[in-house]
Amino acid sequence: MSQQYTGGSVIVIGAGIIGIACAHYLAAEGRQVTVIDKGSVADGCSYGNCGHILPSHVLPLNSPDAIKNGVLSFFNASAPFRIKPQLKLSFVNWMLQFARYCSQQKILKSAARLKSILDSSFQEFESLLDGGVVDCEWNKCGTLYVYHSQKAFESFEKKNDLLTREFGVSAKKISGNDLANFEPSLKSGLAGGYFYEQDAVVHPSRLATVWARQLQNDGVEFIENCEVTSLEKQGNRIKSVITSKGVFKADEVVLSAGAYSPSLAKEFECAIPVLPGKGYSLTIARPGICPKMSMVAPENNVAITPFEDGLRLGSMMEFVGFNAELPAFRMRQLEECGTTYLHMDKPVIYQEEWFGWRPMTWDSLPIIGRAPNLSNALIATGHCMMGLMLAPATGRLVAEMIGERPTHIPSAPFSPARFN
């Protein structure tokens, strides 16, 4: 039976997890949705991340330590947080603005805004995935932050106290002597850890591909290898989207192209100050003693996630532009982090090496809202390292905005207008 559409048509530019989530919530309201992408469905950061869904992850990337580590990284190509200086005005301005948001007052303000959308997104994930409708290894297993040095372990207590006091997010403290019993995959001799029991994980590429397939079955059209070249406008409205595969007309247009979104900023008549933040992951064969929960090793800036078919170690943040190299030393760093903390089989069997570009904003908040100068265009990008985490809430916000309804959480902090 053919699908009946009652709410108008929408083109979504970008078939990553954000575009897929937007398509889901728009289609649920009876809109005819077409998703177009210059590559394949979920072949960017939606593919190779560590699958963390963390309501506890409320603190933004901005911090005084980030500035210090960024400057030190000028001289260390292997730094987990690396900035490669670039003589571009947009890059310099972005970095200056990032530094401006590293004050304690601005950090707490951004964190409060992140908490609202993180909590919303987690609730949406529970509604979508608790019933097992989408088979994506959804697991509310919690996240263990694990520390090698006693100094780092003790210093995290201040951050945990801050999160508890300001945001009601608290972790269980686990001493080094009890850590191996709590998580048998960990080696003895570690300083300790903090466990956030409310966190969860999914298999990111499985979520994206299965979700997209279900949407296709429900009438959403996905057009791959289709690059947007320009927009045809009439007054303050987009009349059509011109692509390498033809001209598409729609009542509304949503830009959710991740780190590539700024390439269309001029067409959307909107500032989109997003820089690509390069990240890496290494997926290896599951060791004999595999972690039963997701973990983070903050001293190494590495996340660790067990999947049914492997163990993924991922992280790093490089501001190096759209550099497409996959350095072997980054994979060794990830492997060495695993062997530092975990009982690992030898030799370590590599299954997949990956990199991708995260869409980073200077205030660590996503960009979600109407383009200021176009009446039928929305921006949904700039989710930094949390695109997967924030996808359902973003999709719901976009559907509410297109439907001209009050949003379920305050949306003004995420508006593109904040950059104009």
C-alpha positions in Angstrom: 0.0 0.0 0.0 1.4 3.4 -0.9 2.4 5.8 1.9 0.0 8.7 2.5 1.8 11.9 3.3 -0.1 14.7 5.2 2.5 17.1 6.4 4.4 18.3 3.3 7.9 17.3 2.0 11.3 17.7 3.5 14.8 17.2 2.1 17.5 16.2 4.6 21.0 16.9 3.5 23.3 14.3 5.2 22.7 10.7 5.9 24.6 10.3 9.2 22.9 9.5 12.4 21.6 13.1 12.8 20.0 13.0 9.3 18.6 9.6 10.0 17.1 10.8 13.3 15.6 13.9 11.6 14.1 11.6 9.0 12.5 9.4 11.6 10.7 12.1 13.6 9.6 13.9 10.4 8.3 10.8 8.8 6.5 9.9 12.0 4.5 13.1 11.5 3.4 12.1 8.0 6.0 14.1 6.1 7.5 12.9 2.8 11.2 12.8 3.5 14.1 12.4 1.1 17.6 12.1 2.6 20.6 12.8 0.3 24.2 12.3 1.0 27.5 12.9 -1.0 28.6 9.5 0.2 26.9 6.5 1.7 24.5 6.2 4.6 26.3 6.4 7.9 29.8 6.3 6.5 31.3 9.1 8.5 31.5 9.5 12.3 28.2 7.6 12.6 30.1 4.5 11.6 33.3 4.3 13.6 32.6 5.9 17.0 32.5 4.1 20.3 28.8 4.0 20.6 28.6 5.7 24.0 25.2 7.2 25.1 26.3 9.1 28.2 23.9 11.3 30.2 26.9 11.8 32.5 28.9 13.5 29.7 27.6 17.1 30.5 31.0 18.9 30.7 32.0 20.5 27.4 35.4 20.1 25.7 36.2 23.7 26.6 38.5 23.9 29.7 41.7 25.6 30.8 43.4 22.3 30.4 42.3 22.1 26.8 44.0 25.4 26.0 47.2 24.3 27.7 47.2 20.9 26.1 46.4 22.4 22.7 49.4 24.8 22.9 51.7 22.0 24.0 50.5 19.9 21.1 52.1 22.3 18.6 55.3 20.5 19.3 53.9 16.9 19.7 52.2 15.2 16.7 51.2 12.3 18.9 49.4 14.3 21.5 45.8 12.9 22.2 44.5 16.5 21.9 46.4 18.1 19.0 46.1 21.4 17.3 48.0 22.0 14.0 48.3 25.8 13.6 46.7 27.1 10.4 47.0 30.5 8.8 43.3 30.8 8.1 41.2 33.6 9.5 38.3 31.3 10.2 40.6 28.8 12.0 42.2 31.5 14.2 38.8 33.1 15.0 37.4 29.6 15.9 40.3 28.9 18.3 40.0 32.4 19.9 36.3 31.9 20.4 36.9 28.4 21.8 39.4 29.9 24.3 36.8 32.5 25.3 34.4 29.7 26.3 36.9 28.1 28.6 36.0 30.2 31.7 34.4 28.4 34.6 31.2 30.4 34.2 30.8 29.6 30.5 31.7 25.9 31.1 28.9 25.5 33.6 26.4 27.4 31.4 27.2 25.2 28.4 27.1 22.1 30.6 23.5 23.0 31.8 22.4 23.3 28.2 24.1 20.0 27.3 22.4 18.3 30.2 19.0 19.2 28.9 19.5 17.8 25.5 21.4 14.7 26.8 18.6 13.8 29.2 16.1 14.3 26.5 18.0 12.1 24.0 18.5 9.3 26.5 14.8 9.2 27.2 14.2 9.1 23.4 16.7 6.2 23.1 14.9 4.3 25.8 11.6 4.8 24.0 13.1 3.7 20.7 15.3 0.9 21.7 14.1 -0.6 25.0 11.6 -2.7 23.1 14.4 -4.1 20.9 12.7 -2.9 17.7 16.0 -1.8 16.3 18.7 -4.5 16.8 21.8 -2.4 17.6 23.2 -4.0 20.8 21.5 -1.4 23.1 23.0 -2.0 26.5 22.5 0.1 29.7 25.7 -1.3 31.2 27.0 1.9 32.6 30.4 3.5 32.0 33.6 3.0 34.1 36.2 5.8 34.2 39.4 4.0 35.0 42.7 5.5 36.3 46.2 4.3 36.2 47.9 6.9 38.4 46.8 7.7 42.0 47.1 11.4 41.3 44.7 11.3 38.4 42.3 9.1 40.3 42.2 11.5 43.2 41.9 14.6 41.1 38.7 13.3 39.4 37.0 13.4 42.8 36.7 17.2 42.4 35.0 16.8 39.0 32.7 14.2 40.3 31.8 16.5 43.2 31.1 19.3 40.7 28.9 17.1 38.6 27.0 15.9 41.7 26.6 19.4 43.1 25.7 21.3 39.9 23.9 18.7 37.8 22.9 15.8 40.0 25.2 13.4 38.1 27.1 11.2 40.4 29.4 8.2 40.1 30.3 5.3 42.4 33.9 5.5 43.5 35.8 2.2 43.3 39.2 1.7 44.9 42.1 0.1 43.1 41.8 -3.0 45.3 38.2 -3.5 44.3 38.5 -2.6 40.6 39.4 -6.0 39.2 36.6 -7.7 41.0 34.1 -5.0 39.7 35.4 -5.5 36.1 37.5 -8.7 35.7 38.9 -7.6 32.4 41.0 -4.9 34.1 44.6 -5.6 35.3 45.5 -5.4 38.9 47.6 -2.5 40.2 45.3 0.3 38.8 44.6 3.3 41.0 40.8 3.1 40.8 37.7 4.1 38.9 34.4 5.9 38.9 31.3 4.1 37.6 28.3 6.0 36.1 25.6 3.4 36.2 23.0 5.4 34.1 25.1 5.3 30.9 24.5 3.0 27.9 26.1 1.9 24.6 24.9 0.9 21.2 26.7 -0.5 18.1 26.8 2.8 16.2 26.9 1.6 12.6 24.4 -1.1 13.3 22.0 1.4 14.8 22.4 3.7 11.8 22.1 1.1 9.1 19.2 -0.8 10.6 17.3 2.5 11.5 17.8 3.8 7.9 16.6 0.5 6.5 13.5 0.6 8.6 12.8 4.1 7.5 13.2 3.1 3.8 10.6 0.4 4.4 8.3 3.1 5.8 8.7 5.2 2.7 11.7 7.5 3.4 13.9 7.8 0.3 17.7 7.7 0.7 19.8 8.9 -2.2 23.5 8.2 -1.9 26.5 9.6 -3.8 24.5 12.7 -4.4 26.3 16.0 -3.8 24.5 19.3 -3.3 25.9 22.0 -5.5 23.6 24.9 -4.9 20.2 26.0 -3.8 17.6 27.8 -6.0 15.8 30.4 -3.9 12.8 32.7 -4.4 12.8 35.5 -2.0 13.6 34.1 1.5 12.6 30.6 0.6 14.5 27.6 -0.9 12.7 26.6 -4.0 14.8 23.6 -4.9 18.0 21.8 -4.1 20.4 21.3 -7.0 22.5 18.2 -6.9 24.8 16.0 -8.9 21.8 13.8 -9.5 19.3 16.4 -10.4 17.0 19.0 -8.9 14.8 18.2 -5.9 11.9 20.3 -4.6 10.6 20.3 -1.1 8.6 22.4 1.4 11.5 22.4 3.9 15.2 21.7 3.8 17.4 20.4 6.7 21.2 20.7 6.6 22.7 17.9 8.7 26.0 17.3 6.8 28.2 17.1 9.9 31.7 18.5 9.4 30.9 19.2 5.8 28.1 21.6 6.7 30.2 24.8 6.4 30.7 24.2 2.7 27.0 25.1 2.3 27.0 28.0 4.7 26.9 30.6 1.9 24.0 28.8 0.2 22.1 28.7 3.5 23.0 32.4 4.2 24.0 31.4 7.7 27.2 31.3 9.7 28.2 27.7 10.5 31.4 27.9 12.4 32.2 24.2 12.5 35.8 22.8 12.3 36.5 19.1 11.6 37.9 17.4 14.7 39.6 14.3 13.6 39.1 11.1 15.6 40.3 7.5 15.4 39.1 4.1 16.4 40.6 0.6 16.4 38.4 -2.5 16.5 40.1 -5.7 17.6 39.0 -9.2 18.1 37.3 -9.7 21.5 40.0 -10.8 24.0 39.5 -13.9 26.2 38.5 -11.7 29.1 36.4 -9.0 27.5 35.0 -6.0 29.3 31.3 -6.3 30.2 30.8 -2.5 30.2 32.0 0.5 28.4 35.0 2.3 29.8 36.9 5.5 29.5 40.6 6.0 30.3 40.9 9.8 30.8 44.7 9.8 31.2 44.9 8.5 27.6 41.7 10.2 26.2 40.6 6.7 25.1 37.1 5.1 25.2 36.7 1.3 25.2 33.5 -0.4 24.1 32.8 -4.2 23.9 30.6 -5.3 21.0 29.4 -8.8 20.2 31.9 -9.0 17.3 34.8 -7.1 18.7 36.3 -4.6 21.1 36.6 -1.0 20.0 39.2 1.5 21.3 38.7 5.1 20.1 39.4 8.7 20.7 42.0 11.4 19.9 41.0 15.0 18.9 43.1 16.5 16.1 42.4 19.9 14.6 44.3 19.2 11.4 41.7 20.1 8.7 40.4 17.4 6.4 43.6 15.4 6.7 42.8 11.9 5.3 45.9 10.1 6.6 45.5 7.1 8.9 48.8 7.1 10.8 50.0 3.7 12.1 51.2 5.4 15.3 47.7 6.4 16.2 46.6 2.7 16.0 49.5 1.7 18.2 48.5 4.3 20.8 45.0 2.9 21.0 46.4 -0.7 21.2 48.9 0.3 23.9 46.1 1.9 25.9 44.2 -1.4 25.8 47.2 -3.4 26.9 47.9 -0.9 29.7 44.5 -1.4 31.3 43.1 -4.8 30.0 44.0 -8.4 30.0 44.7 -8.6 26.2 45.3 -11.6 24.1 48.6 -11.7 22.2 49.0 -11.0 19.4 46.3 -8.3 19.2 44.2 -9.0 16.1 43.2 -5.9 14.3 39.7 -6.1 12.7 39.3 -2.5 11.5 41.2 0.8 11.6 39.2 4.0 11.1 39.2 7.8 11.3 36.5 10.4 10.9 35.8 14.1 11.3 33.6 15.4 14.1 31.7 18.7 13.5 33.2 20.8 16.3 31.6 24.1 17.5 33.6 26.6 19.6 31.1 26.5 22.5 30.7 22.7 22.4 26.9 23.1 21.8 25.1 21.7 18.7 23.6 24.0 16.1 19.9 23.2 15.8 17.3 25.7 14.5 16.0 27.8 11.7 18.5 29.5 9.4 18.0 33.2 10.2 17.5 34.4 6.7 15.6 31.6 5.1 12.0 30.7 6.2 12.1 27.1 5.2 15.6 26.0 6.1 16.9 24.4 9.3 20.4 23.6 10.5 21.1 20.5 12.5 24.9 20.0 12.8 27.9 20.9 15.1 27.3 18.0 17.6 31.0 17.8 18.3 31.8 14.3 19.8 28.1 13.7 20.7 26.3 13.2 17.5 25.2 9.7 18.3 24.2 10.7 21.9 22.2 13.7 20.8 20.6 12.4 17.6 17.1 11.5 18.9 16.6 14.8 20.7 17.9 16.7 17.7 15.5 14.8 15.4 12.6 15.6 17.7 13.5 19.3 17.9 13.7 19.6 14.1 10.3 18.0 13.7 8.8 20.3 16.4 10.3 23.4 14.7 9.1 22.4 11.2 5.7 21.7 12.7 5.9 25.2 14.4 5.2 23.7 17.8 6.7 24.6 21.1 9.9 22.6 21.6 10.1 20.0 24.3 13.3 21.6 25.7 14.5 25.2 25.4 16.0 25.4 21.9 17.3 29.0 21.9 20.8 28.0 23.2 21.3 25.8 20.1 20.1 28.4 17.5 22.3 29.2 14.5 21.4 32.8 15.2 23.9 32.9 18.1 26.7 33.1 15.6 25.4 36.0 13.6 
